[in-house]
Amino acid sequence: MAPSATGAFDRTDTEQEFIMAMLKSWEEGKAEARAEARAEARAETLANAVLTALRVRGITVPEAPRARILAEKDLEQLQRWFEKAVVASSVGDVIDDPR
């Protein structure tokens, strides 16, 4: 497609609508990806906070519980674990869920 005399591309209404729909979809996809990245970063930060709280309390965290904590993505669960970690006497006090 060649530019018109004004330098603009001549597009049909259908082409213009398609371009605008694709641009909107792309922008929405970018926003969703950013939100997912922020949630992942918050989960990673909170998981590390759980491990830090346990470490400063002198509690050794074996590899399996460490992997479980780092793999958790539920922010509410991580928050509960963090709250438990600041008063726990063992890693089991933190991640063993009596439910």
MARBALUM-355576 format. One record per residue (C-alpha): residue number from 0; residue in one letter; x, y, z. Coordinates in Angstrom, 2 decimals. Layout:
BEGIN
PT   resi   resn         X         Y         Z
PT    NUM      a         X         Y         Z
...
//
This chain:
BEGIN
PT   resi   resn         X         Y         Z
PT      0      m      0.00      0.00      0.00
PT      1      a      1.45      3.33     -1.01
PT      2      p      0.97      6.57      0.88
PT      3      s     -1.50      9.09     -0.47
PT      4      a     -0.53     12.56     -1.56
PT      5      t     -0.73     13.71      2.08
PT      6      g      1.74     11.02      3.16
PT      7      a     -0.92      9.00      5.00
PT      8      f     -1.88      5.46      4.09
PT      9      d     -5.36      5.05      2.67
PT     10      r     -7.12      2.27      4.57
PT     11      t    -10.65      1.05      4.41
PT     12      d    -12.82      1.37      7.50
PT     13      t    -12.59     -2.40      7.93
PT     14      e     -8.79     -2.32      7.80
PT     15      q     -8.68      0.56     10.27
PT     16      e    -11.07     -1.25     12.66
PT     17      f     -8.93     -4.39     12.42
PT     18      i     -5.76     -2.44     13.18
PT     19      m     -7.37     -0.74     16.17
PT     20      a     -8.73     -4.06     17.50
PT     21      m     -5.30     -5.67     17.20
PT     22      l     -3.66     -2.71     18.94
PT     23      k     -6.21     -2.88     21.78
PT     24      s     -5.68     -6.64     22.12
PT     25      w     -1.92     -6.17     22.20
PT     26      e     -2.16     -3.45     24.87
PT     27      e     -4.48     -5.63     26.99
PT     28      g     -2.07     -8.54     26.66
PT     29      k      0.82     -6.35     27.80
PT     30      a     -1.17     -5.16     30.83
PT     31      e     -2.08     -8.73     31.76
PT     32      a      1.52     -9.86     31.45
PT     33      r      2.68     -6.98     33.67
PT     34      a      0.07     -7.89     36.31
PT     35      e      1.16    -11.54     36.25
PT     36      a      4.80    -10.53     36.58
PT     37      r      3.99     -8.31     39.57
PT     38      a      2.06    -11.13     41.27
PT     39      e      4.96    -13.53     40.69
PT     40      a      7.41    -10.99     42.10
PT     41      r      5.25    -10.48     45.20
PT     42      a      5.03    -14.25     45.74
PT     43      e      8.79    -14.64     45.36
PT     44      t      9.44    -11.77     47.77
PT     45      l      7.04    -13.17     50.36
PT     46      a      8.46    -16.70     50.03
PT     47      n     11.93    -15.29     50.64
PT     48      a     10.58    -13.38     53.65
PT     49      v      9.29    -16.66     55.11
PT     50      l     12.71    -18.25     54.64
PT     51      t     14.46    -15.20     56.09
PT     52      a     12.22    -15.19     59.18
PT     53      l     13.00    -18.86     59.75
PT     54      r     16.73    -18.29     59.22
PT     55      v     16.97    -15.40     61.67
PT     56      r     15.11    -17.50     64.24
PT     57      g     17.82    -20.15     63.80
PT     58      i     15.50    -22.67     62.14
PT     59      t     17.10    -24.86     59.49
PT     60      v     14.89    -25.42     56.46
PT     61      p     15.56    -28.70     54.65
PT     62      e     15.45    -28.76     50.85
PT     63      a     11.91    -30.20     50.46
PT     64      p     10.18    -27.58     52.65
PT     65      r     12.37    -24.85     51.09
PT     66      a     11.26    -25.94     47.61
PT     67      r      7.63    -26.03     48.75
PT     68      i      7.83    -22.50     50.14
PT     69      l      9.55    -21.15     47.03
PT     70      a      7.05    -22.89     44.74
PT     71      e      3.99    -21.46     46.52
PT     72      k      2.23    -18.77     44.48
PT     73      d     -0.83    -18.15     46.67
PT     74      l     -0.16    -14.80     48.33
PT     75      e     -2.61    -15.45     51.17
PT     76      q     -0.93    -18.77     51.99
PT     77      l      2.49    -17.14     51.91
PT     78      q      1.26    -14.37     54.20
PT     79      r     -0.05    -16.98     56.68
PT     80      w      3.28    -18.81     56.56
PT     81      f      5.17    -15.57     57.11
PT     82      e      3.07    -14.71     60.15
PT     83      k      3.71    -18.19     61.56
PT     84      a      7.43    -18.02     60.72
PT     85      v      8.05    -15.01     62.95
PT     86      v      6.97    -17.02     66.03
PT     87      a      7.67    -20.62     64.94
PT     88      s      9.99    -23.03     66.68
PT     89      s     10.24    -25.34     63.63
PT     90      v      9.56    -25.31     59.92
PT     91      g      6.72    -27.75     60.61
PT     92      d      5.00    -25.08     62.70
PT     93      v      4.92    -22.95     59.57
PT     94      i      3.98    -25.16     56.64
PT     95      d      2.17    -28.08     58.28
PT     96      d     -1.44    -27.22     57.66
PT     97      p     -3.78    -28.92     60.17
PT     98      r     -6.79    -28.41     57.88
//
